[in-house]
């Protein structure tokens, strides 16, 4: 029953590949070079139109290890190398140490390379007495001329007399319309998969992230007498200066709709999420460049670099929030349960800032002007966000346009949470969260797409 079920599954898989992919079979290609070490070299490599293994017939190359077949070809967009590997049935009971199958690809344009391997040992492993699928993703070589090498080798000091290796139906596959439609329909699943991979990467590299955050915070105050206490002094002095200027000197008052809230406190409550967001975004372009020595010399999860900046900024942000809460309590203001709205707001702003950071960090590797452009852009964005002025002062004709600014809703949510004078706009908070999730996904995908080229450019 089980073999029949497997046969049905293999049939469905083959039907899928035939309907979703165009295939460039190696049976129609002639190797550009053949390198063999077998004594009967003229027999070491030959093409057989029909080879049966475990009741399945495929067109195949017989190659006797050690051997190398090299092809020069152009990889189509979203190309996939696919083959089946096995040892000839006559060798299963012989004294064979198995065979390693390896596929190596190198670009003729930029020197990029990749490889994959599979080991077959049917003498000891019964599950190897059948065709076994072997694939290699070639997407990063799209539209490039490459050298593709099929090689076989036996383990050191193992006999090779009976180790006839078989490459079944080797081909380069490219997506048809059905395959592209499948990619589109499953893209949300791939996004979820990439997100789970990111969470796992964060967990596995938590010590590295913690070290980066500590080093980042210490580097700001290295050599100073008060050290990290400056992270408390800076926001405290800023709060006192705003209070003195706007409340004591200018004596600015808010309208009755804000319940008599002090203008300086109202201003600082709105500045908190913006300062957190602006710090993360303005530092983002340099995130990858600052660690170029690590990226070029080791396998390194560079996606955690903007995250380390985010965590460092979040620590400073929490200090500023605690200081403002303490100031409110000293001034006789009550803190209500609405303060809990700060946490979903901070989460939404955090993923929004991280998505933008991934995008800017990746683009700045290739276009170094990004770091200068973003500083100007953030300044303009600041004055287009109702932080220094109340929302009701915006003309009615521009209200809908202003509501498209996600940071407006973050500012308003913080003011509701910390001051508790008005009700929270749940629709605005939902919009902020939605924009944050979309930006997080798009930024992460672009960073993942550009990441393989970082080492070459840096």
Wavefront OBJ file of the C-alpha trace (Angstrom):
o trace
v 0.000 0.000 0.000
v 2.772 2.419 0.969
v 4.858 1.890 -2.222
v 1.719 2.456 -4.304
v 1.009 5.667 -2.349
v 4.574 6.879 -2.949
v 4.203 6.070 -6.628
v 1.044 8.204 -6.791
v 2.803 11.084 -5.022
v 5.751 10.873 -7.407
v 3.335 10.947 -10.328
v 1.606 14.057 -8.965
v 4.993 15.725 -8.431
v 6.111 14.957 -11.965
v 2.805 16.276 -13.335
v 3.368 19.499 -11.387
v 6.902 19.972 -12.712
v 5.797 19.292 -16.290
v 2.898 21.784 -16.070
v 4.620 24.539 -14.033
v 8.095 24.528 -15.621
v 9.779 24.737 -18.973
v 12.638 22.276 -19.158
v 16.058 22.463 -20.820
v 17.157 18.828 -20.829
v 20.854 18.002 -20.738
v 20.182 15.270 -23.293
v 20.078 18.078 -25.872
v 23.360 19.593 -24.653
v 26.907 18.510 -25.312
v 29.385 18.854 -22.436
v 32.003 21.535 -23.072
v 34.555 19.458 -21.196
v 34.794 15.938 -19.783
v 37.350 15.048 -17.134
v 37.526 11.425 -15.942
v 39.970 9.424 -13.859
v 38.739 5.936 -14.742
v 41.230 3.769 -16.623
v 38.759 3.041 -19.421
v 38.196 6.744 -20.035
v 36.338 6.248 -23.322
v 33.667 4.283 -21.417
v 33.620 6.389 -18.260
v 30.872 8.740 -19.456
v 28.016 7.838 -21.774
v 24.374 8.749 -22.304
v 21.682 6.056 -21.982
v 18.183 6.905 -23.268
v 16.423 4.559 -20.821
v 17.768 3.484 -17.412
v 15.550 1.593 -14.967
v 16.051 1.881 -11.220
v 13.413 0.564 -8.791
v 10.879 0.189 -11.652
v 11.275 3.825 -12.748
v 12.817 4.613 -16.118
v 14.724 7.828 -16.844
v 17.123 9.134 -19.439
v 20.497 9.294 -17.757
v 24.235 9.811 -17.863
v 26.377 6.923 -16.677
v 29.577 8.355 -15.149
v 32.331 6.420 -13.447
v 33.954 8.282 -10.526
v 35.978 10.348 -10.463
v 34.386 12.353 -13.264
v 33.426 15.902 -14.204
v 31.036 17.072 -16.891
v 31.082 20.851 -17.481
v 28.459 22.751 -19.452
v 28.421 26.398 -20.477
v 24.867 27.690 -20.578
v 22.608 30.642 -19.819
v 20.381 30.381 -16.743
v 16.764 31.485 -17.258
v 14.965 33.723 -14.706
v 14.149 31.801 -11.519
v 16.102 28.836 -12.865
v 16.221 25.521 -11.011
v 18.607 22.642 -11.682
v 16.890 19.308 -11.151
v 18.149 15.762 -11.519
v 17.816 12.301 -9.977
v 20.828 10.373 -8.681
v 21.408 6.672 -8.154
v 23.993 3.915 -8.496
v 23.417 1.231 -11.090
v 21.545 -1.774 -9.639
v 24.370 -4.172 -10.505
v 26.559 -2.361 -7.949
v 24.168 -2.550 -4.992
v 25.510 -5.807 -3.630
v 29.127 -5.181 -4.565
v 31.951 -3.892 -2.387
v 31.289 -0.202 -2.964
v 31.841 2.682 -0.564
v 29.212 4.848 -2.204
v 29.449 7.899 -4.449
v 29.229 11.630 -3.789
v 27.280 13.572 -6.428
v 28.120 17.269 -6.609
v 26.735 20.107 -8.721
v 28.838 23.287 -8.918
v 27.806 26.516 -10.645
v 30.012 29.561 -11.266
v 29.062 32.732 -13.095
v 31.133 33.874 -16.059
v 29.985 37.455 -15.396
v 30.783 38.232 -11.750
v 32.444 35.120 -10.324
v 29.554 34.164 -8.017
v 29.367 30.459 -7.276
v 27.271 27.890 -5.468
v 27.208 24.136 -5.088
v 25.201 21.262 -3.681
v 25.908 17.607 -3.045
v 24.209 14.300 -2.325
v 25.725 11.000 -1.178
v 24.427 7.630 -2.380
v 25.381 4.348 -0.669
v 22.903 1.622 -1.677
v 25.161 -1.154 -0.390
v 24.383 -0.172 3.217
v 21.256 2.032 2.895
v 18.230 0.365 1.322
v 16.471 3.719 0.846
v 19.256 4.647 -1.613
v 18.216 1.803 -3.938
v 16.006 4.111 -5.936
v 16.101 7.422 -7.777
v 16.622 10.287 -5.348
v 15.711 13.843 -6.339
v 18.477 16.457 -6.246
v 17.766 20.163 -6.870
v 19.842 23.353 -6.785
v 18.341 26.858 -6.836
v 19.872 29.027 -9.570
v 17.795 32.202 -9.100
v 20.820 34.344 -8.264
v 22.329 33.442 -11.667
v 19.264 34.612 -13.633
v 20.120 35.625 -17.223
v 23.823 34.944 -16.636
v 26.262 32.742 -18.540
v 27.508 30.056 -16.141
v 29.731 26.992 -15.980
v 27.721 24.113 -14.515
v 29.702 21.047 -13.469
v 28.345 17.595 -12.615
v 30.994 15.684 -10.687
v 31.173 12.317 -8.967
v 33.729 10.955 -6.508
v 34.167 8.006 -4.179
v 35.284 8.343 -0.537
v 39.063 8.154 0.049
v 40.507 4.612 0.077
v 37.192 3.132 -1.116
v 37.005 0.893 -4.220
v 35.495 2.474 -7.307
v 35.304 -0.580 -9.600
v 31.525 -0.973 -9.265
v 30.617 2.621 -8.440
v 28.778 3.472 -11.644
v 26.924 6.700 -10.899
v 23.757 7.735 -12.741
v 22.430 11.243 -13.359
v 18.745 10.828 -14.235
v 16.901 13.426 -16.348
v 19.272 16.338 -15.562
v 17.615 19.597 -16.650
v 17.404 23.347 -16.053
v 13.829 24.332 -15.218
v 12.194 27.760 -15.531
v 8.755 28.887 -14.414
v 5.765 28.800 -16.739
v 2.601 30.816 -16.126
v 1.206 28.150 -13.788
v 4.392 28.182 -11.758
v 4.320 31.982 -11.557
v 0.672 31.822 -10.471
v 1.658 29.327 -7.772
v 4.441 31.669 -6.613
v 1.930 34.510 -6.333
v -0.604 32.415 -4.396
v 2.002 31.051 -1.974
v 3.850 34.339 -1.425
v 2.096 34.925 1.959
v 3.336 31.512 3.098
v 6.886 32.389 2.047
v 6.632 35.661 3.952
v 5.555 33.733 7.057
v 8.423 31.287 6.501
v 10.919 34.163 6.187
v 9.486 35.748 9.346
v 9.894 32.483 11.296
v 13.449 32.238 10.004
v 14.099 35.793 11.223
v 12.691 34.976 14.684
v 14.882 31.879 14.847
v 17.908 33.906 13.734
v 17.213 36.468 16.462
v 16.942 33.699 19.061
v 20.139 31.967 17.928
v 22.066 35.255 17.784
v 20.595 36.823 20.927
v 24.013 36.979 22.592
v 25.492 38.783 19.574
v 22.586 41.250 19.489
v 22.929 41.917 23.217
v 26.680 42.519 22.804
v 26.065 44.922 19.913
v 23.469 46.871 21.895
v 25.731 47.172 24.946
v 28.669 48.232 22.786
v 26.505 50.749 20.959
v 25.275 52.375 24.170
v 28.741 52.448 25.724
v 30.293 53.895 22.558
v 28.078 56.976 22.829
v 29.498 57.931 26.213
v 32.969 56.376 26.119
v 35.520 58.467 27.985
v 32.859 60.587 29.740
v 32.796 60.839 33.529
v 29.087 60.086 33.967
v 29.001 57.340 31.322
v 25.582 55.819 30.610
v 23.931 58.239 33.069
v 23.937 60.706 30.184
v 21.127 58.601 28.681
v 19.034 59.824 31.640
v 20.397 63.378 31.764
v 19.740 64.165 28.081
v 15.967 63.458 28.046
v 15.543 64.982 31.521
v 17.175 68.265 30.531
v 15.209 68.297 27.282
v 11.944 67.876 29.212
v 12.846 70.701 31.622
v 13.903 73.032 28.772
v 10.645 72.455 26.887
v 8.675 73.083 30.076
v 10.558 76.283 30.859
v 10.378 77.715 27.307
v 6.791 76.864 26.370
v 5.101 77.048 29.781
v 7.077 79.689 31.721
v 8.405 82.013 28.989
v 5.934 81.723 26.087
v 3.015 80.559 28.246
v 1.436 78.670 25.354
v -1.902 77.081 26.205
v -3.837 74.321 24.497
v -7.540 74.547 23.708
v -10.261 73.195 25.996
v -10.462 70.004 23.923
v -7.169 68.899 25.538
v -8.511 69.242 29.077
v -6.071 71.933 30.211
v -2.976 69.825 29.492
v 0.318 71.672 29.817
v 1.667 72.417 26.319
v 5.259 71.366 27.126
v 4.102 67.998 28.494
v 1.787 67.551 25.499
v 4.699 68.345 23.166
v 7.106 65.924 24.841
v 4.473 63.141 24.799
v 4.282 63.551 21.028
v 8.030 63.831 20.596
v 8.769 60.507 22.312
v 7.596 58.140 19.541
v 9.002 60.433 16.869
v 12.468 60.613 18.460
v 12.534 56.826 18.755
v 11.465 56.398 15.115
v 13.830 59.092 13.799
v 16.851 57.665 15.639
v 16.309 54.185 14.185
v 15.677 55.412 10.640
v 18.519 57.952 10.431
v 21.049 55.399 11.684
v 19.779 52.668 9.359
v 21.792 53.511 6.184
v 25.095 52.931 7.990
v 24.019 49.689 9.692
v 25.584 47.331 7.126
v 28.504 49.580 6.171
v 29.663 49.881 9.788
v 30.045 46.093 10.001
v 31.454 45.521 6.505
v 34.522 43.783 7.939
v 32.288 41.086 9.452
v 30.118 40.638 6.359
v 33.069 40.185 4.004
v 35.028 37.780 6.217
v 32.433 35.460 7.732
v 28.946 34.028 7.341
v 26.996 36.628 9.255
v 23.230 37.245 9.716
v 23.380 40.889 8.611
v 19.617 41.312 9.045
v 20.166 41.649 12.791
v 22.280 44.816 12.406
v 19.317 47.236 12.053
v 17.605 45.281 14.833
v 20.514 46.018 17.196
v 20.096 49.751 16.486
v 16.366 49.398 17.140
v 16.903 47.737 20.537
v 19.471 50.372 21.578
v 17.047 53.154 20.620
v 14.242 51.385 22.480
v 16.261 51.368 25.720
v 16.765 55.129 25.490
v 13.093 55.496 24.625
v 11.961 53.615 27.732
v 14.171 55.826 29.904
v 12.540 58.938 28.415
v 9.023 57.483 28.905
v 9.746 56.661 32.561
v 11.092 60.184 33.147
v 7.965 61.754 31.613
v 5.699 59.541 33.743
v 7.682 60.563 36.823
v 7.348 64.227 35.855
v 3.580 63.829 35.395
v 3.226 62.212 38.836
v 5.295 64.946 40.507
v 3.144 67.590 38.774
v 0.020 65.987 40.227
v -1.305 64.293 37.076
v -2.956 60.897 37.414
v -1.864 57.966 35.251
v -4.800 55.898 33.946
v -5.000 52.451 32.384
v -4.900 54.132 28.991
v -1.129 54.155 29.396
v -1.237 50.518 28.221
v -1.925 51.821 24.702
v 1.757 52.758 24.578
v 2.787 49.124 24.107
v 0.844 48.307 20.902
v 1.810 51.743 19.595
v 5.478 51.120 20.315
v 5.267 47.690 18.669
v 3.704 49.184 15.527
v 6.289 51.988 15.347
v 9.071 49.457 15.962
v 8.179 47.126 13.083
v 7.527 50.140 10.848
v 10.987 51.555 11.651
v 12.657 48.140 11.265
v 11.114 47.620 7.818
v 12.363 51.037 6.678
v 15.764 50.306 8.249
v 16.176 47.070 6.297
v 15.298 48.883 3.083
v 17.683 51.805 3.707
v 20.546 49.616 4.975
v 20.365 47.422 1.864
v 20.062 50.280 -0.630
v 22.875 52.290 0.968
v 25.343 49.503 0.181
v 24.851 50.278 -3.518
v 23.880 53.973 -3.376
v 25.817 55.818 -0.675
v 23.742 59.007 -1.024
v 20.885 57.327 0.832
v 22.386 58.354 4.183
v 22.308 62.038 3.213
v 18.883 61.902 1.575
v 17.186 60.293 4.551
v 18.337 63.071 6.911
v 16.576 65.678 4.778
v 13.518 63.472 4.359
v 13.148 62.845 8.114
v 13.296 66.620 8.813
v 10.520 67.278 6.303
v 8.497 64.374 7.714
v 8.832 65.817 11.228
v 7.158 69.108 10.300
v 4.454 67.316 8.312
v 3.525 65.392 11.468
v 1.370 67.259 14.050
v 3.927 67.216 16.858
v 4.640 70.921 17.363
v 1.064 71.946 16.523
v -2.390 70.472 17.300
v -4.158 68.376 14.702
v -7.226 70.645 14.591
v -5.144 73.496 13.137
v -4.706 71.562 9.881
v -7.136 72.783 7.179
v -10.144 70.547 6.627
v -9.145 69.973 2.989
v -5.812 68.427 4.120
v -7.115 66.318 7.018
v -7.546 63.132 4.941
v -4.085 63.545 3.433
v -2.532 64.028 6.873
v -4.288 60.895 8.144
v -2.249 58.845 5.666
v 0.852 59.668 7.721
v 1.317 56.620 10.007
v 3.426 58.581 12.507
v 0.493 60.934 13.151
v -1.408 58.018 14.685
v 1.639 56.990 16.734
v 1.935 60.508 18.167
v -1.785 60.681 18.994
v -1.726 57.212 20.600
v 1.163 58.218 22.878
v -0.617 61.393 23.932
v -3.759 59.437 24.745
v -1.762 56.828 26.673
v 0.371 59.232 28.686
v -2.072 62.101 29.203
v -5.392 60.224 29.068
v -7.451 63.305 28.178
v -9.151 61.920 25.056
v -10.273 58.573 23.656
v -7.950 56.570 21.435
v -8.635 56.400 17.708
v -8.610 52.613 17.222
v -8.975 52.980 13.474
v -5.821 55.105 13.356
v -3.886 52.635 15.512
v -5.033 49.757 13.269
v -3.865 51.694 10.219
v -0.463 52.276 11.873
v -0.142 48.561 12.632
v -1.134 47.575 9.080
v 1.379 49.985 7.516
v 4.014 48.710 9.934
v 3.421 45.064 8.994
v 3.475 45.797 5.252
v 6.674 47.874 5.570
v 8.251 45.173 7.736
v 7.497 42.513 5.086
v 8.568 44.598 2.087
v 11.752 45.833 3.765
v 12.657 42.320 4.866
v 12.114 40.871 1.374
v 14.214 43.589 -0.295
v 16.998 43.120 2.260
v 16.920 39.346 1.665
v 17.013 39.901 -2.109
v 20.029 42.238 -1.992
v 21.911 40.530 0.845
v 23.845 37.990 -1.328
v 25.554 40.877 -3.175
v 26.730 42.722 -0.028
v 30.070 40.936 0.244
v 30.929 41.598 -3.418
v 30.161 45.333 -3.206
v 31.732 45.922 0.207
l 1 2 3 4 5 6 7 8 9 10 11 12 13 14 15 16 17 18 19 20 21 22 23 24 25 26 27 28 29 30 31 32 33 34 35 36 37 38 39 40 41 42 43 44 45 46 47 48 49 50 51 52 53 54 55 56 57 58 59 60 61 62 63 64 65 66 67 68 69 70 71 72 73 74 75 76 77 78 79 80 81 82 83 84 85 86 87 88 89 90 91 92 93 94 95 96 97 98 99 100 101 102 103 104 105 106 107 108 109 110 111 112 113 114 115 116 117 118 119 120 121 122 123 124 125 126 127 128 129 130 131 132 133 134 135 136 137 138 139 140 141 142 143 144 145 146 147 148 149 150 151 152 153 154 155 156 157 158 159 160 161 162 163 164 165 166 167 168 169 170 171 172 173 174 175 176 177 178 179 180 181 182 183 184 185 186 187 188 189 190 191 192 193 194 195 196 197 198 199 200 201 202 203 204 205 206 207 208 209 210 211 212 213 214 215 216 217 218 219 220 221 222 223 224 225 226 227 228 229 230 231 232 233 234 235 236 237 238 239 240 241 242 243 244 245 246 247 248 249 250 251 252 253 254 255 256 257 258 259 260 261 262 263 264 265 266 267 268 269 270 271 272 273 274 275 276 277 278 279 280 281 282 283 284 285 286 287 288 289 290 291 292 293 294 295 296 297 298 299 300 301 302 303 304 305 306 307 308 309 310 311 312 313 314 315 316 317 318 319 320 321 322 323 324 325 326 327 328 329 330 331 332 333 334 335 336 337 338 339 340 341 342 343 344 345 346 347 348 349 350 351 352 353 354 355 356 357 358 359 360 361 362 363 364 365 366 367 368 369 370 371 372 373 374 375 376 377 378 379 380 381 382 383 384 385 386 387 388 389 390 391 392 393 394 395 396 397 398 399 400 401 402 403 404 405 406 407 408 409 410 411 412 413 414 415 416 417 418 419 420 421 422 423 424 425 426 427 428 429 430 431 432 433 434 435 436 437 438 439 440 441 442 443 444 445 446 447 448 449 450 451 452 453 454 455 456 457 458
